[in-house]
Each structure stands twice: as C-alpha cells, then as structure tokens.
C-alpha cells in the first residue's frame, strides 16, 4: 500500500469528490482492482467508515473520519 494513495483517497472522500471505482482509478492513477484493494484496506485496517451509495454511485464516508498515522 502506498501511503500517498491512501492520503489522496482520504482527501477525495472528505471532499465528497470520490465518485465510483472508475473515477477513482483515473484520479489516483491506479487500476480499478487497486481501488477496491485500497478501499478494503482502509475499511479493514484503518477502520475508515467508507460506504458505496448505490443511488449516487459514489464512495463516501458514512460519518466523520480522521485518519492518523503514527510511527
């Protein structure tokens, strides 16, 4: 996982500009499969409340989300 992609994805989700997998793929410069992998990683490992709205066909946060990275 590339932390830069996670940060970009988080920023898009926070701004409400994530769109669907194809849009994210283009915006992040990664494959659609990688988008799914990043979303799954963020949900499972970072507890990010990401959901996919089937009506708007967009990913977004279900509630406020603040990701913190410590080393």
CHARMM-style PDB file with segment names, atoms N, HN, CA, C and O in Angstrom:
ATOM      1  N   UNK     1       0.836  -1.182   0.000  1.00  0.00      PROA
ATOM      2  CA  UNK     1       0.000   0.000   0.000  1.00  0.00      PROA
ATOM      3  C   UNK     1       0.881   1.245   0.000  1.00  0.00      PROA
ATOM      4  O   UNK     1       1.860   1.334   0.741  1.00  0.00      PROA
ATOM      5  N   UNK     2       0.521   2.176  -0.823  1.00  0.00      PROA
ATOM      6  HN  UNK     2      -0.275   2.104  -1.425  1.00  0.00      PROA
ATOM      7  CA  UNK     2       1.245   3.443  -0.926  1.00  0.00      PROA
ATOM      8  C   UNK     2       0.501   4.485  -0.090  1.00  0.00      PROA
ATOM      9  O   UNK     2      -0.653   4.810  -0.370  1.00  0.00      PROA
ATOM     10  N   UNK     3       1.164   4.996   0.925  1.00  0.00      PROA
ATOM     11  HN  UNK     3       2.101   4.732   1.153  1.00  0.00      PROA
ATOM     12  CA  UNK     3       0.541   5.969   1.829  1.00  0.00      PROA
ATOM     13  C   UNK     3       0.049   7.202   1.072  1.00  0.00      PROA
ATOM     14  O   UNK     3      -0.942   7.815   1.468  1.00  0.00      PROA
ATOM     15  N   UNK     4       0.727   7.565  -0.003  1.00  0.00      PROA
ATOM     16  HN  UNK     4       1.532   7.066  -0.325  1.00  0.00      PROA
ATOM     17  CA  UNK     4       0.310   8.737  -0.787  1.00  0.00      PROA
ATOM     18  C   UNK     4      -1.056   8.514  -1.423  1.00  0.00      PROA
ATOM     19  O   UNK     4      -1.867   9.437  -1.497  1.00  0.00      PROA
ATOM     20  N   UNK     5      -1.310   7.299  -1.880  1.00  0.00      PROA
ATOM     21  HN  UNK     5      -0.651   6.549  -1.820  1.00  0.00      PROA
ATOM     22  CA  UNK     5      -2.613   6.980  -2.472  1.00  0.00      PROA
ATOM     23  C   UNK     5      -3.689   6.994  -1.390  1.00  0.00      PROA
ATOM     24  O   UNK     5      -4.793   7.491  -1.615  1.00  0.00      PROA
ATOM     25  N   UNK     6      -3.371   6.454  -0.225  1.00  0.00      PROA
ATOM     26  HN  UNK     6      -2.474   6.051  -0.042  1.00  0.00      PROA
ATOM     27  CA  UNK     6      -4.328   6.460   0.885  1.00  0.00      PROA
ATOM     28  C   UNK     6      -4.693   7.890   1.266  1.00  0.00      PROA
ATOM     29  O   UNK     6      -5.865   8.192   1.492  1.00  0.00      PROA
ATOM     30  N   UNK     7      -3.710   8.762   1.338  1.00  0.00      PROA
ATOM     31  HN  UNK     7      -2.758   8.517   1.155  1.00  0.00      PROA
ATOM     32  CA  UNK     7      -3.967  10.166   1.681  1.00  0.00      PROA
ATOM     33  C   UNK     7      -4.826  10.836   0.610  1.00  0.00      PROA
ATOM     34  O   UNK     7      -5.767  11.560   0.934  1.00  0.00      PROA
ATOM     35  N   UNK     8      -4.507  10.599  -0.662  1.00  0.00      PROA
ATOM     36  HN  UNK     8      -3.742  10.011  -0.926  1.00  0.00      PROA
ATOM     37  CA  UNK     8      -5.300  11.184  -1.752  1.00  0.00      PROA
ATOM     38  C   UNK     8      -6.740  10.672  -1.700  1.00  0.00      PROA
ATOM     39  O   UNK     8      -7.685  11.447  -1.848  1.00  0.00      PROA
ATOM     40  N   UNK     9      -6.901   9.372  -1.491  1.00  0.00      PROA
ATOM     41  HN  UNK     9      -6.133   8.743  -1.371  1.00  0.00      PROA
ATOM     42  CA  UNK     9      -8.231   8.792  -1.418  1.00  0.00      PROA
ATOM     43  C   UNK     9      -9.004   9.376  -0.241  1.00  0.00      PROA
ATOM     44  O   UNK     9     -10.182   9.709  -0.372  1.00  0.00      PROA
ATOM     45  N   UNK    10      -8.355   9.497   0.887  1.00  0.00      PROA
ATOM     46  HN  UNK    10      -7.398   9.227   0.994  1.00  0.00      PROA
ATOM     47  CA  UNK    10      -8.981  10.098   2.065  1.00  0.00      PROA
ATOM     48  C   UNK    10      -9.434  11.532   1.766  1.00  0.00      PROA
ATOM     49  O   UNK    10     -10.547  11.917   2.122  1.00  0.00      PROA
ATOM     50  N   UNK    11      -8.591  12.304   1.127  1.00  0.00      PROA
ATOM     51  HN  UNK    11      -7.687  11.991   0.838  1.00  0.00      PROA
ATOM     52  CA  UNK    11      -8.940  13.696   0.801  1.00  0.00      PROA
ATOM     53  C   UNK    11     -10.132  13.768  -0.157  1.00  0.00      PROA
ATOM     54  O   UNK    11     -11.005  14.621   0.001  1.00  0.00      PROA
ATOM     55  N   UNK    12     -10.167  12.877  -1.144  1.00  0.00      PROA
ATOM     56  HN  UNK    12      -9.458  12.184  -1.272  1.00  0.00      PROA
ATOM     57  CA  UNK    12     -11.303  12.851  -2.073  1.00  0.00      PROA
ATOM     58  C   UNK    12     -12.592  12.468  -1.347  1.00  0.00      PROA
ATOM     59  O   UNK    12     -13.647  13.050  -1.598  1.00  0.00      PROA
ATOM     60  N   UNK    13     -12.503  11.500  -0.456  1.00  0.00      PROA
ATOM     61  HN  UNK    13     -11.646  11.027  -0.252  1.00  0.00      PROA
ATOM     62  CA  UNK    13     -13.672  11.093   0.309  1.00  0.00      PROA
ATOM     63  C   UNK    13     -14.149  12.219   1.222  1.00  0.00      PROA
ATOM     64  O   UNK    13     -15.351  12.459   1.336  1.00  0.00      PROA
ATOM     65  N   UNK    14     -13.215  12.908   1.869  1.00  0.00      PROA
ATOM     66  HN  UNK    14     -12.239  12.713   1.776  1.00  0.00      PROA
ATOM     67  CA  UNK    14     -13.574  14.017   2.757  1.00  0.00      PROA
ATOM     68  C   UNK    14     -14.251  15.156   1.985  1.00  0.00      PROA
ATOM     69  O   UNK    14     -15.169  15.801   2.492  1.00  0.00      PROA
ATOM     70  N   UNK    15     -13.792  15.391   0.767  1.00  0.00      PROA
ATOM     71  HN  UNK    15     -13.046  14.868   0.355  1.00  0.00      PROA
ATOM     72  CA  UNK    15     -14.333  16.477  -0.045  1.00  0.00      PROA
ATOM     73  C   UNK    15     -15.627  16.089  -0.759  1.00  0.00      PROA
ATOM     74  O   UNK    15     -16.274  16.935  -1.376  1.00  0.00      PROA
ATOM     75  N   UNK    16     -16.003  14.809  -0.676  1.00  0.00      PROA
ATOM     76  HN  UNK    16     -15.477  14.123  -0.175  1.00  0.00      PROA
ATOM     77  CA  UNK    16     -17.208  14.357  -1.369  1.00  0.00      PROA
ATOM     78  C   UNK    16     -17.029  14.267  -2.863  1.00  0.00      PROA
ATOM     79  O   UNK    16     -17.994  14.391  -3.618  1.00  0.00      PROA
ATOM     80  N   UNK    17     -15.773  14.048  -3.309  1.00  0.00      PROA
ATOM     81  HN  UNK    17     -14.989  13.948  -2.696  1.00  0.00      PROA
ATOM     82  CA  UNK    17     -15.473  14.017  -4.739  1.00  0.00      PROA
ATOM     83  C   UNK    17     -14.888  12.680  -5.181  1.00  0.00      PROA
ATOM     84  O   UNK    17     -14.178  12.617  -6.185  1.00  0.00      PROA
ATOM     85  N   UNK    18     -15.177  11.625  -4.448  1.00  0.00      PROA
ATOM     86  HN  UNK    18     -15.753  11.676  -3.633  1.00  0.00      PROA
ATOM     87  CA  UNK    18     -14.560  10.337  -4.760  1.00  0.00      PROA
ATOM     88  C   UNK    18     -15.142   9.706  -6.025  1.00  0.00      PROA
ATOM     89  O   UNK    18     -14.395   9.205  -6.865  1.00  0.00      PROA
ATOM     90  N   UNK    19     -16.449   9.726  -6.163  1.00  0.00      PROA
ATOM     91  HN  UNK    19     -17.055  10.133  -5.480  1.00  0.00      PROA
ATOM     92  CA  UNK    19     -17.060   9.082  -7.319  1.00  0.00      PROA
ATOM     93  C   UNK    19     -17.035   7.570  -7.179  1.00  0.00      PROA
ATOM     94  O   UNK    19     -16.953   7.038  -6.072  1.00  0.00      PROA
ATOM     95  N   UNK    20     -17.108   6.883  -8.315  1.00  0.00      PROA
ATOM     96  HN  UNK    20     -17.175   7.315  -9.214  1.00  0.00      PROA
ATOM     97  CA  UNK    20     -17.106   5.431  -8.299  1.00  0.00      PROA
ATOM     98  C   UNK    20     -15.690   4.889  -8.534  1.00  0.00      PROA
ATOM     99  O   UNK    20     -14.730   5.657  -8.591  1.00  0.00      PROA
ATOM    100  N   UNK    21     -15.571   3.590  -8.667  1.00  0.00      PROA
ATOM    101  HN  UNK    21     -16.351   2.966  -8.620  1.00  0.00      PROA
ATOM    102  CA  UNK    21     -14.256   2.959  -8.821  1.00  0.00      PROA
ATOM    103  C   UNK    21     -13.519   3.432 -10.068  1.00  0.00      PROA
ATOM    104  O   UNK    21     -12.306   3.641 -10.040  1.00  0.00      PROA
ATOM    105  N   UNK    22     -14.253   3.597 -11.153  1.00  0.00      PROA
ATOM    106  HN  UNK    22     -15.238   3.427 -11.176  1.00  0.00      PROA
ATOM    107  CA  UNK    22     -13.618   4.048 -12.390  1.00  0.00      PROA
ATOM    108  C   UNK    22     -13.087   5.475 -12.255  1.00  0.00      PROA
ATOM    109  O   UNK    22     -11.979   5.776 -12.701  1.00  0.00      PROA
ATOM    110  N   UNK    23     -13.877   6.345 -11.643  1.00  0.00      PROA
ATOM    111  HN  UNK    23     -14.777   6.101 -11.281  1.00  0.00      PROA
ATOM    112  CA  UNK    23     -13.439   7.732 -11.421  1.00  0.00      PROA
ATOM    113  C   UNK    23     -12.216   7.766 -10.517  1.00  0.00      PROA
ATOM    114  O   UNK    23     -11.254   8.482 -10.792  1.00  0.00      PROA
ATOM    115  N   UNK    24     -12.256   6.993  -9.440  1.00  0.00      PROA
ATOM    116  HN  UNK    24     -13.038   6.411  -9.217  1.00  0.00      PROA
ATOM    117  CA  UNK    24     -11.117   6.960  -8.523  1.00  0.00      PROA
ATOM    118  C   UNK    24      -9.872   6.410  -9.213  1.00  0.00      PROA
ATOM    119  O   UNK    24      -8.761   6.885  -8.981  1.00  0.00      PROA
ATOM    120  N   UNK    25     -10.067   5.424 -10.046  1.00  0.00      PROA
ATOM    121  HN  UNK    25     -10.970   5.038 -10.234  1.00  0.00      PROA
ATOM    122  CA  UNK    25      -8.950   4.844 -10.782  1.00  0.00      PROA
ATOM    123  C   UNK    25      -8.239   5.915 -11.607  1.00  0.00      PROA
ATOM    124  O   UNK    25      -7.010   5.992 -11.609  1.00  0.00      PROA
ATOM    125  N   UNK    26      -9.012   6.732 -12.302  1.00  0.00      PROA
ATOM    126  HN  UNK    26     -10.010   6.669 -12.301  1.00  0.00      PROA
ATOM    127  CA  UNK    26      -8.439   7.793 -13.129  1.00  0.00      PROA
ATOM    128  C   UNK    26      -7.809   8.884 -12.266  1.00  0.00      PROA
ATOM    129  O   UNK    26      -6.707   9.344 -12.564  1.00  0.00      PROA
ATOM    130  N   UNK    27      -8.483   9.295 -11.218  1.00  0.00      PROA
ATOM    131  HN  UNK    27      -9.378   8.921 -10.977  1.00  0.00      PROA
ATOM    132  CA  UNK    27      -7.976  10.382 -10.365  1.00  0.00      PROA
ATOM    133  C   UNK    27      -6.706   9.990  -9.614  1.00  0.00      PROA
ATOM    134  O   UNK    27      -5.817  10.817  -9.406  1.00  0.00      PROA
ATOM    135  N   UNK    28      -6.629   8.717  -9.209  1.00  0.00      PROA
ATOM    136  HN  UNK    28      -7.351   8.046  -9.378  1.00  0.00      PROA
ATOM    137  CA  UNK    28      -5.486   8.264  -8.421  1.00  0.00      PROA
ATOM    138  C   UNK    28      -4.378   7.650  -9.270  1.00  0.00      PROA
ATOM    139  O   UNK    28      -3.275   7.408  -8.780  1.00  0.00      PROA
ATOM    140  N   UNK    29      -4.674   7.401 -10.536  1.00  0.00      PROA
ATOM    141  HN  UNK    29      -5.570   7.598 -10.934  1.00  0.00      PROA
ATOM    142  CA  UNK    29      -3.663   6.821 -11.426  1.00  0.00      PROA
ATOM    143  C   UNK    29      -3.351   5.373 -11.094  1.00  0.00      PROA
ATOM    144  O   UNK    29      -2.211   4.928 -11.223  1.00  0.00      PROA
ATOM    145  N   UNK    30      -4.380   4.636 -10.664  1.00  0.00      PROA
ATOM    146  HN  UNK    30      -5.306   4.998 -10.559  1.00  0.00      PROA
ATOM    147  CA  UNK    30      -4.220   3.221 -10.334  1.00  0.00      PROA
ATOM    148  C   UNK    30      -5.337   2.438 -11.014  1.00  0.00      PROA
ATOM    149  O   UNK    30      -6.289   3.029 -11.524  1.00  0.00      PROA
ATOM    150  N   UNK    31      -5.228   1.119 -11.025  1.00  0.00      PROA
ATOM    151  HN  UNK    31      -4.454   0.638 -10.611  1.00  0.00      PROA
ATOM    152  CA  UNK    31      -6.245   0.286 -11.656  1.00  0.00      PROA
ATOM    153  C   UNK    31      -7.514   0.236 -10.796  1.00  0.00      PROA
ATOM    154  O   UNK    31      -7.489   0.556  -9.607  1.00  0.00      PROA
ATOM    155  N   UNK    32      -8.609  -0.168 -11.415  1.00  0.00      PROA
ATOM    156  HN  UNK    32      -8.630  -0.428 -12.381  1.00  0.00      PROA
ATOM    157  CA  UNK    32      -9.866  -0.321 -10.692  1.00  0.00      PROA
ATOM    158  C   UNK    32      -9.695  -1.371  -9.596  1.00  0.00      PROA
ATOM    159  O   UNK    32     -10.187  -1.182  -8.484  1.00  0.00      PROA
ATOM    160  N   UNK    33      -9.007  -2.470  -9.890  1.00  0.00      PROA
ATOM    161  HN  UNK    33      -8.606  -2.624 -10.794  1.00  0.00      PROA
ATOM    162  CA  UNK    33      -8.749  -3.512  -8.898  1.00  0.00      PROA
ATOM    163  C   UNK    33      -7.991  -2.930  -7.705  1.00  0.00      PROA
ATOM    164  O   UNK    33      -8.282  -3.273  -6.559  1.00  0.00      PROA
ATOM    165  N   UNK    34      -7.020  -2.049  -7.970  1.00  0.00      PROA
ATOM    166  HN  UNK    34      -6.784  -1.770  -8.901  1.00  0.00      PROA
ATOM    167  CA  UNK    34      -6.270  -1.413  -6.882  1.00  0.00      PROA
ATOM    168  C   UNK    34      -7.171  -0.509  -6.046  1.00  0.00      PROA
ATOM    169  O   UNK    34      -6.997  -0.418  -4.831  1.00  0.00      PROA
ATOM    170  N   UNK    35      -8.124   0.155  -6.680  1.00  0.00      PROA
ATOM    171  HN  UNK    35      -8.264   0.081  -7.667  1.00  0.00      PROA
ATOM    172  CA  UNK    35      -9.082   0.984  -5.936  1.00  0.00      PROA
ATOM    173  C   UNK    35      -9.812   0.105  -4.926  1.00  0.00      PROA
ATOM    174  O   UNK    35      -9.922   0.463  -3.753  1.00  0.00      PROA
ATOM    175  N   UNK    36     -10.310  -1.044  -5.378  1.00  0.00      PROA
ATOM    176  HN  UNK    36     -10.220  -1.335  -6.331  1.00  0.00      PROA
ATOM    177  CA  UNK    36     -11.004  -1.965  -4.469  1.00  0.00      PROA
ATOM    178  C   UNK    36     -10.084  -2.396  -3.336  1.00  0.00      PROA
ATOM    179  O   UNK    36     -10.504  -2.462  -2.181  1.00  0.00      PROA
ATOM    180  N   UNK    37      -8.830  -2.690  -3.664  1.00  0.00      PROA
ATOM    181  HN  UNK    37      -8.488  -2.636  -4.603  1.00  0.00      PROA
ATOM    182  CA  UNK    37      -7.868  -3.117  -2.640  1.00  0.00      PROA
ATOM    183  C   UNK    37      -7.623  -2.021  -1.611  1.00  0.00      PROA
ATOM    184  O   UNK    37      -7.581  -2.295  -0.412  1.00  0.00      PROA
ATOM    185  N   UNK    38      -7.460  -0.781  -2.070  1.00  0.00      PROA
ATOM    186  HN  UNK    38      -7.493  -0.558  -3.044  1.00  0.00      PROA
ATOM    187  CA  UNK    38      -7.230   0.336  -1.150  1.00  0.00      PROA
ATOM    188  C   UNK    38      -8.456   0.585  -0.270  1.00  0.00      PROA
ATOM    189  O   UNK    38      -8.321   0.800   0.935  1.00  0.00      PROA
ATOM    190  N   UNK    39      -9.636   0.557  -0.861  1.00  0.00      PROA
ATOM    191  HN  UNK    39      -9.745   0.383  -1.840  1.00  0.00      PROA
ATOM    192  CA  UNK    39     -10.862   0.776  -0.090  1.00  0.00      PROA
ATOM    193  C   UNK    39     -11.002  -0.323   0.977  1.00  0.00      PROA
ATOM    194  O   UNK    39     -11.319  -0.037   2.132  1.00  0.00      PROA
ATOM    195  N   UNK    40     -10.767  -1.560   0.583  1.00  0.00      PROA
ATOM    196  HN  UNK    40     -10.509  -1.792  -0.355  1.00  0.00      PROA
ATOM    197  CA  UNK    40     -10.855  -2.679   1.527  1.00  0.00      PROA
ATOM    198  C   UNK    40      -9.816  -2.538   2.637  1.00  0.00      PROA
ATOM    199  O   UNK    40     -10.124  -2.758   3.808  1.00  0.00      PROA
ATOM    200  N   UNK    41      -8.594  -2.174   2.275  1.00  0.00      PROA
ATOM    201  HN  UNK    41      -8.344  -1.996   1.323  1.00  0.00      PROA
ATOM    202  CA  UNK    41      -7.543  -1.972   3.273  1.00  0.00      PROA
ATOM    203  C   UNK    41      -7.939  -0.870   4.256  1.00  0.00      PROA
ATOM    204  O   UNK    41      -7.812  -1.038   5.469  1.00  0.00      PROA
ATOM    205  N   UNK    42      -8.417   0.249   3.731  1.00  0.00      PROA
ATOM    206  HN  UNK    42      -8.521   0.385   2.745  1.00  0.00      PROA
ATOM    207  CA  UNK    42      -8.789   1.369   4.591  1.00  0.00      PROA
ATOM    208  C   UNK    42      -9.938   0.986   5.521  1.00  0.00      PROA
ATOM    209  O   UNK    42      -9.943   1.375   6.689  1.00  0.00      PROA
ATOM    210  N   UNK    43     -10.904   0.232   5.019  1.00  0.00      PROA
ATOM    211  HN  UNK    43     -10.900  -0.085   4.071  1.00  0.00      PROA
ATOM    212  CA  UNK    43     -12.029  -0.190   5.849  1.00  0.00      PROA
ATOM    213  C   UNK    43     -11.589  -1.178   6.924  1.00  0.00      PROA
ATOM    214  O   UNK    43     -11.952  -1.032   8.091  1.00  0.00      PROA
ATOM    215  N   UNK    44     -10.816  -2.172   6.537  1.00  0.00      PROA
ATOM    216  HN  UNK    44     -10.521  -2.291   5.589  1.00  0.00      PROA
ATOM    217  CA  UNK    44     -10.459  -3.256   7.458  1.00  0.00      PROA
ATOM    218  C   UNK    44      -9.313  -2.919   8.399  1.00  0.00      PROA
ATOM    219  O   UNK    44      -9.356  -3.280   9.576  1.00  0.00      PROA
ATOM    220  N   UNK    45      -8.296  -2.239   7.906  1.00  0.00      PROA
ATOM    221  HN  UNK    45      -8.261  -1.946   6.950  1.00  0.00      PROA
ATOM    222  CA  UNK    45      -7.093  -1.995   8.703  1.00  0.00      PROA
ATOM    223  C   UNK    45      -7.089  -0.626   9.386  1.00  0.00      PROA
ATOM    224  O   UNK    45      -6.524  -0.473  10.469  1.00  0.00      PROA
ATOM    225  N   UNK    46      -7.721   0.371   8.752  1.00  0.00      PROA
ATOM    226  HN  UNK    46      -8.180   0.247   7.873  1.00  0.00      PROA
ATOM    227  CA  UNK    46      -7.723   1.727   9.311  1.00  0.00      PROA
ATOM    228  C   UNK    46      -9.087   2.098   9.898  1.00  0.00      PROA
ATOM    229  O   UNK    46      -9.272   3.205  10.404  1.00  0.00      PROA
ATOM    230  N   UNK    47     -10.030   1.170   9.825  1.00  0.00      PROA
ATOM    231  HN  UNK    47      -9.879   0.271   9.414  1.00  0.00      PROA
ATOM    232  CA  UNK    47     -11.391   1.398  10.335  1.00  0.00      PROA
ATOM    233  C   UNK    47     -12.059   2.629   9.733  1.00  0.00      PROA
ATOM    234  O   UNK    47     -12.826   3.321  10.402  1.00  0.00      PROA
ATOM    235  N   UNK    48     -11.760   2.891   8.471  1.00  0.00      PROA
ATOM    236  HN  UNK    48     -11.137   2.328   7.928  1.00  0.00      PROA
ATOM    237  CA  UNK    48     -12.375   4.025   7.776  1.00  0.00      PROA
ATOM    238  C   UNK    48     -13.813   3.665   7.430  1.00  0.00      PROA
ATOM    239  O   UNK    48     -14.059   2.598   6.868  1.00  0.00      PROA
ATOM    240  N   UNK    49     -14.767   4.532   7.754  1.00  0.00      PROA
ATOM    241  HN  UNK    49     -14.567   5.399   8.210  1.00  0.00      PROA
ATOM    242  CA  UNK    49     -16.186   4.233   7.527  1.00  0.00      PROA
ATOM    243  C   UNK    49     -16.615   4.500   6.078  1.00  0.00      PROA
ATOM    244  O   UNK    49     -17.511   5.307   5.832  1.00  0.00      PROA
ATOM    245  N   UNK    50     -15.976   3.823   5.131  1.00  0.00      PROA
ATOM    246  HN  UNK    50     -15.248   3.168   5.331  1.00  0.00      PROA
ATOM    247  CA  UNK    50     -16.263   4.030   3.712  1.00  0.00      PROA
ATOM    248  C   UNK    50     -17.452   3.169   3.317  1.00  0.00      PROA
ATOM    249  O   UNK    50     -17.507   1.979   3.628  1.00  0.00      PROA
ATOM    250  N   UNK    51     -18.400   3.787   2.630  1.00  0.00      PROA
ATOM    251  HN  UNK    51     -18.356   4.754   2.378  1.00  0.00      PROA
ATOM    252  CA  UNK    51     -19.526   3.051   2.069  1.00  0.00      PROA
ATOM    253  C   UNK    51     -19.689   3.445   0.606  1.00  0.00      PROA
ATOM    254  O   UNK    51     -19.188   4.478   0.163  1.00  0.00      PROA
ATOM    255  N   UNK    52     -20.397   2.604  -0.125  1.00  0.00      PROA
ATOM    256  HN  UNK    52     -20.804   1.765   0.235  1.00  0.00      PROA
ATOM    257  CA  UNK    52     -20.710   2.894  -1.518  1.00  0.00      PROA
ATOM    258  C   UNK    52     -22.211   3.109  -1.608  1.00  0.00      PROA
ATOM    259  O   UNK    52     -22.998   2.228  -1.260  1.00  0.00      PROA
ATOM    260  N   UNK    53     -22.599   4.284  -2.078  1.00  0.00      PROA
ATOM    261  HN  UNK    53     -21.960   4.999  -2.361  1.00  0.00      PROA
ATOM    262  CA  UNK    53     -24.009   4.620  -2.227  1.00  0.00      PROA
ATOM    263  C   UNK    53     -24.462   4.165  -3.616  1.00  0.00      PROA
ATOM    264  O   UNK    53     -24.013   4.707  -4.625  1.00  0.00      PROA
ATOM    265  N   UNK    54     -25.339   3.183  -3.666  1.00  0.00      PROA
ATOM    266  HN  UNK    54     -25.704   2.743  -2.846  1.00  0.00      PROA
ATOM    267  CA  UNK    54     -25.777   2.647  -4.956  1.00  0.00      PROA
ATOM    268  C   UNK    54     -26.671   3.613  -5.730  1.00  0.00      PROA
ATOM    269  O   UNK    54     -26.783   3.505  -6.951  1.00  0.00      PROA
ATOM    270  N   UNK    55     -27.303   4.550  -5.038  1.00  0.00      PROA
ATOM    271  HN  UNK    55     -27.211   4.638  -4.046  1.00  0.00      PROA
ATOM    272  CA  UNK    55     -28.143   5.523  -5.733  1.00  0.00      PROA
ATOM    273  C   UNK    55     -27.311   6.574  -6.448  1.00  0.00      PROA
ATOM    274  O   UNK    55     -27.576   6.894  -7.607  1.00  0.00      PROA
ATOM    275  N   UNK    56     -26.296   7.118  -5.761  1.00  0.00      PROA
ATOM    276  HN  UNK    56     -26.081   6.858  -4.820  1.00  0.00      PROA
ATOM    277  CA  UNK    56     -25.447   8.142  -6.372  1.00  0.00      PROA
ATOM    278  C   UNK    56     -24.243   7.544  -7.081  1.00  0.00      PROA
ATOM    279  O   UNK    56     -23.529   8.237  -7.806  1.00  0.00      PROA
ATOM    280  N   UNK    57     -24.018   6.227  -6.863  1.00  0.00      PROA
ATOM    281  HN  UNK    57     -24.598   5.663  -6.274  1.00  0.00      PROA
ATOM    282  CA  UNK    57     -22.886   5.508  -7.439  1.00  0.00      PROA
ATOM    283  C   UNK    57     -21.555   6.153  -7.067  1.00  0.00      PROA
ATOM    284  O   UNK    57     -20.682   6.357  -7.910  1.00  0.00      PROA
ATOM    285  N   UNK    58     -21.427   6.472  -5.766  1.00  0.00      PROA
ATOM    286  HN  UNK    58     -22.137   6.307  -5.081  1.00  0.00      PROA
ATOM    287  CA  UNK    58     -20.225   7.123  -5.257  1.00  0.00      PROA
ATOM    288  C   UNK    58     -19.804   6.514  -3.925  1.00  0.00      PROA
ATOM    289  O   UNK    58     -20.630   6.073  -3.126  1.00  0.00      PROA
ATOM    290  N   UNK    59     -18.492   6.506  -3.716  1.00  0.00      PROA
ATOM    291  HN  UNK    59     -17.821   6.864  -4.365  1.00  0.00      PROA
ATOM    292  CA  UNK    59     -17.960   6.167  -2.403  1.00  0.00      PROA
ATOM    293  C   UNK    59     -17.984   7.423  -1.548  1.00  0.00      PROA
ATOM    294  O   UNK    59     -17.806   8.531  -2.055  1.00  0.00      PROA
ATOM    295  N   UNK    60     -18.205   7.249  -0.258  1.00  0.00      PROA
ATOM    296  HN  UNK    60     -18.350   6.349   0.153  1.00  0.00      PROA
ATOM    297  CA  UNK    60     -18.103   8.366   0.670  1.00  0.00      PROA
ATOM    298  C   UNK    60     -17.956   7.822   2.078  1.00  0.00      PROA
ATOM    299  O   UNK    60     -18.115   6.625   2.318  1.00  0.00      PROA
ATOM    300  N   UNK    61     -17.651   8.714   2.999  1.00  0.00      PROA
ATOM    301  HN  UNK    61     -17.522   9.686   2.804  1.00  0.00      PROA
ATOM    302  CA  UNK    61     -17.583   8.334   4.402  1.00  0.00      PROA
ATOM    303  C   UNK    61     -18.990   8.346   4.982  1.00  0.00      PROA
ATOM    304  O   UNK    61     -19.779   9.250   4.706  1.00  0.00      PROA
ATOM    305  N   UNK    62     -19.293   7.337   5.785  1.00  0.00      PROA
ATOM    306  HN  UNK    62     -18.652   6.603   6.008  1.00  0.00      PROA
ATOM    307  CA  UNK    62     -20.592   7.212   6.434  1.00  0.00      PROA
ATOM    308  C   UNK    62     -20.733   8.197   7.595  1.00  0.00      PROA
ATOM    309  O   UNK    62     -21.842   8.573   7.973  1.00  0.00      PROA
ATOM    310  N   UNK    63     -19.602   8.603   8.149  1.00  0.00      PROA
ATOM    311  HN  UNK    63     -18.701   8.297   7.842  1.00  0.00      PROA
ATOM    312  CA  UNK    63     -19.556   9.568   9.254  1.00  0.00      PROA
ATOM    313  C   UNK    63     -18.204  10.266   9.196  1.00  0.00      PROA
ATOM    314  O   UNK    63     -17.364   9.925   8.364  1.00  0.00      PROA
ATOM    315  N   UNK    64     -17.992  11.232  10.066  1.00  0.00      PROA
ATOM    316  HN  UNK    64     -18.675  11.509  10.742  1.00  0.00      PROA
ATOM    317  CA  UNK    64     -16.713  11.930  10.106  1.00  0.00      PROA
ATOM    318  C   UNK    64     -15.589  10.926  10.284  1.00  0.00      PROA
ATOM    319  O   UNK    64     -15.717   9.945  11.017  1.00  0.00      PROA
ATOM    320  N   UNK    65     -14.497  11.188   9.606  1.00  0.00      PROA
ATOM    321  HN  UNK    65     -14.393  11.985   9.011  1.00  0.00      PROA
ATOM    322  CA  UNK    65     -13.372  10.271   9.667  1.00  0.00      PROA
ATOM    323  C   UNK    65     -12.066  11.065   9.718  1.00  0.00      PROA
ATOM    324  O   UNK    65     -11.828  11.952   8.898  1.00  0.00      PROA
ATOM    325  N   UNK    66     -11.246  10.735  10.679  1.00  0.00      PROA
ATOM    326  HN  UNK    66     -11.440  10.015  11.345  1.00  0.00      PROA
ATOM    327  CA  UNK    66      -9.934  11.346  10.780  1.00  0.00      PROA
ATOM    328  C   UNK    66      -8.907  10.217  10.856  1.00  0.00      PROA
ATOM    329  O   UNK    66      -8.874   9.456  11.823  1.00  0.00      PROA
ATOM    330  N   UNK    67      -8.084  10.122   9.840  1.00  0.00      PROA
ATOM    331  HN  UNK    67      -8.110  10.739   9.054  1.00  0.00      PROA
ATOM    332  CA  UNK    67      -7.054   9.091   9.833  1.00  0.00      PROA
ATOM    333  C   UNK    67      -5.791   9.648  10.449  1.00  0.00      PROA
ATOM    334  O   UNK    67      -5.359  10.755  10.130  1.00  0.00      PROA
ATOM    335  N   UNK    68      -5.207   8.866  11.335  1.00  0.00      PROA
ATOM    336  HN  UNK    68      -5.558   7.966  11.595  1.00  0.00      PROA
ATOM    337  CA  UNK    68      -3.958   9.270  11.990  1.00  0.00      PROA
ATOM    338  C   UNK    68      -2.924   8.197  11.763  1.00  0.00      PROA
ATOM    339  O   UNK    68      -3.193   7.004  11.902  1.00  0.00      PROA
ATOM    340  N   UNK    69      -1.743   8.642  11.414  1.00  0.00      PROA
ATOM    341  HN  UNK    69      -1.524   9.612  11.302  1.00  0.00      PROA
ATOM    342  CA  UNK    69      -0.653   7.714  11.176  1.00  0.00      PROA
ATOM    343  C   UNK    69       0.453   8.000  12.162  1.00  0.00      PROA
ATOM    344  O   UNK    69       0.939   9.128  12.253  1.00  0.00      PROA
ATOM    345  N   UNK    70       0.848   6.989  12.895  1.00  0.00      PROA
ATOM    346  HN  UNK    70       0.453   6.073  12.820  1.00  0.00      PROA
ATOM    347  CA  UNK    70       1.941   7.175  13.835  1.00  0.00      PROA
ATOM    348  C   UNK    70       3.029   6.155  13.544  1.00  0.00      PROA
ATOM    349  O   UNK    70       2.746   5.071  13.034  1.00  0.00      PROA
ATOM    350  N   UNK    71       4.252   6.489  13.860  1.00  0.00      PROA
ATOM    351  HN  UNK    71       4.482   7.370  14.274  1.00  0.00      PROA
ATOM    352  CA  UNK    71       5.353   5.598  13.534  1.00  0.00      PROA
ATOM    353  C   UNK    71       6.072   5.141  14.667  1.00  0.00      PROA
ATOM    354  OT1 UNK    71       7.029   4.380  14.525  1.00  0.00      PROA
TER     355      UNK     71
END
